[in-house]
Amino acid sequence: MVDQSKCIGCGTCVAICPVGAIKFNSVGKAEIDTKICIRCGACQASCPVEAIDLNRSKNGKNSNN
């Protein structure tokens, strides 16, 4: 969901998430808690470097959920 190689740790997605599903990991990159995420798309739309793709899972494969 978050391409760690693209994420710049700006915090835009963390600030905009309406349910608090995004946190920073130990290296300062965004991670989405899929148990909390409601897939509204706000984070994906707001990411300035297009690091978030809600159609992809953590392992980079397309997700149909």
SETOR-383603 format. One record per residue: residue in three letters; x, y, z of N, C-alpha, C in turn. Coordinates in steps of 0.2 Angstrom, whole numbers, plus 2048, in hexadecimal, padded with zeros to 3 digits. Layout:
# SETOR-383603
AlaXYZXYZXYZ ...
***
This chain:
# SETOR-383603
Met8047FA800800800800804806800 Val80A80780480E80C80481580A801 Asp81780D7FC81D80B7F982380F7FD Gln82680B80182B80D806831811802 Ser83280F7FC8388127F88358197F6 Lys82F81B7F582D8217F382B8267F9 Cys8298237FF82682780482C82B807 Ile82A83280882F83780A82E839811 Gly82983581482783781C82583E81D Cys82184181881F84781981984881E Gly81584381F810843824809845821 Thr80984781B8028498187FD843819 Cys7FF83D8177FA8388187F883781F Val7FC8378247FB83682B7F683C82D Ala7F784282B7F384782D7EC84782A Ile7EB8448247E58448207E083E822 Cys7E38398247E08328257DA83382A Pro7D48328297CE83482D7CD82F833 Val7D18298327D08248377D782283B Gly7DC82683A7E282583D7E681E83B Ala7E581C8357E88158337EF816831 Ile7F281C8307F981C82E7FD81F833 Lys80381B83480881D83980E81D836 Phe81382083981A81F83681E819839 Asn82281683582581083882C81283B Ser83080E83D83681084083B81383C Val83A81383683F81783183C81D82E Gly83681F83183382682F82F825829 Lys82D81F82782881E82182181D823 Ala81C81F81F81581D821814816820 Glu81081382480D80D82480580D825 Ile8018098217FA8098227F8803826 Asp7F480482B7F27FE82F7EB7FC82B Thr7EC7F68277E67F48237E07F2827 Lys7E17F182E7DB7EF8327D77F5834 Ile7DA7FB8337D78018357D480582F Cys7D880582A7D78088237D0807820 Ile7CD80C81F7C680C81B7C680D814 Arg7CD80D8117CE80E80A7CA814807 Cys7CA81980A7C681F8087CA823802 Gly7D18228027D58247FC7D882B7FE Ala7D682E8047D98358057E1835805 Cys7E48308087EB8308097EE82F802 Gln7EB82B7FE7EE82A7F77ED8307F3 Ala7E88347F37E783A7F07EB8407F2 Ser7ED83F7F97F18457FB7F98447FB Cys7FB83E7FA80283C7FA8068407F4 Pro80A8447F680E8487F18138447EC Val81583E7EF81983A7EB8168347E8 Glu8108337E980C82E7E680F8277E9 Ala8108277EF8138217F380D81C7F5 Ile80781E7F580281A7F77FD8187F2 Asp7FC8117F27F880E7ED7F38097F0 Leu7ED80B7F17E88077F57E68017F1 Asn7E88017EB7E77FB7E77EC7F57E7 Arg7F17F77EB7F77F27EC7F77F07F3 Ser7F97EA7F47FA7E87FB8017E97FD Lys8037E880380A7E980680F7E6802 Asn80E7E07FF8137DC7FB8137DE7F4 Gly80F7E47F28107E77EB80B7E37E6 Lys8077DF7E88037DB7E47FC7DF7E4 Asn7F87DF7DE7F27E27DE7ED7DF7E3 Ser7E97E37E67E47E17EB7DD7E27E8 Asn7D97DD7E97D27DE7E77CD7DF7EC Asn7D07E17F27CC7E27F87C97E97F8 
***
